[in-house]
Amino acid sequence: MSSLKERIKNKERIILDGGMGSQLINYPEYTGKDPSLLNITHPEIITAVHKSYVDAGSELIIINTFDVNPKRYENYAEIIAAAVSNARAAGAPYVGLDIGPIGELMYPMGLLKPEDAYGYFEAVVKEGVKCGVDFIIIETMIDQNEMKEALCAAKNNSSLPVIVSCAYGKRGRLMTTGGRPEDVAAIAEEFGADAVGVNCSFGPDLMLPVVEAYAAATSLPIWAKPNAGMPQVVDGKPVYNIGVEDFKEYMKKIEAAGATLIGGCCGTNPSYIEAIK
Ligand SMILES: [Zn+2]
């Protein structure tokens, strides 16, 4: 059997999971704060969400550690270990370490030094590797330079498949730096990512031009995890306007444009994954 790294490289069609946060709001135990701590306080909830995606056909399951880093959580190692075991308990075929932005803008837009960002990412990567994850996904990045620090930390401390994925604004540019998909693809290639991706922000309709731009700029495999549309706030809660059938049709276009690693982000649930599967 070929390794996950080879399957990604060969551009095999692989089904990812869907939104985590937008599933957690269905549980009264979740207050809306610090979703990562649920890995420890309510492991059964996290495992249930993962399992719902495994049952729907997701092969790649991303652990619930989006905002986990040593800057934000002193007990980051404990959270990562719990998150990995929750995904394993769900029977995930492949478990991915989830790395999001540090949560503070990096120099020159903000005060976070690149070497400090690298250090935080490195600590997270080392812990994930220690816990035996199968791949690393660096996602929802809005600054390609911060993405680069995370990518280098992942490559320098593991031999796992590493995917980088950015969240773009409506006009297809990164919201902090104005970076274009081709800039992101160039960094992904230069620093050894196994795939380049786009996730969150908007639905598969607005995501299509980003996937097309990646396909024109790079031969790297492409990862696409759109929201179920642009969120509208109704009664204080986000509402997503793209239903399962429309999502499925849009995802066919995303695949035709070159994406092979496909799933959903905010507002999607297991029925979306089942539909694209
Ligand atoms: Zn999202």
Residues whose N, C-alpha, C, O or C-beta is under 5 A from the ligand:
A	BS01	ZN	C200 S201 C265 C266
